[in-house]
Amino acid sequence: SSGINAEYGGREQWNKITNVYPCRTECSSSLKLLIDNWNVGTASWLRRVCYERSPISPTNMTYLLSATWHGFYPGYYGCFLSMSFFLLTSRKLRRVVRPLFLRSAPVKVFYDVLTTVCSLILINFASMQLCLLSLKRITTLYRYFYCLPYIICGILFLFCPKPKVKTQ
């Protein structure tokens, strides 16, 4: 593969084999954007192969496939299923809460900074499980954090109202 993706306005784009966008990853204001800009090729493949074809719970099925692809250590499943839960919660919360912060530029900037920090905390918490691998080490991690990421996300998921569907 040459690395040339396509031509845009007569200019070649040498991004065909790009696998990560570091600035977009580190400065993402949502978990979805963070995940979309990390491991780009694999994310695209998982989207086409699993997410778009899954008849039930495509997000959970995609993360389950990704965990299985990595191997059979408990840490892989803990990481990817945690990310699935965090992503579903953040999607639901974003649809309801984000419109409230679009009133003015300073309020939107506050929201973006807050969601960026929260996204980085959640991805780092989930990724620790990927490194720890064993169930004993992961349960120790949960005890150190008092399971707070799960408790907070669970409460937000349960008590956040469903977003209103726009009618035309």
PyMOL commands that set and color helices and strands:
alter all, ss='L'
color gray80, all
select helices_A, chain A and resi 22-26+31-36+40-51+58-70+74-101+105-132+135-144+148-159
alter helices_A, ss='H'
color red, helices_A
select strands_A, chain A and resi 6-8+11-13
alter strands_A, ss='S'
color yellow, strands_A
deselect
rebuild
show_as cartoon
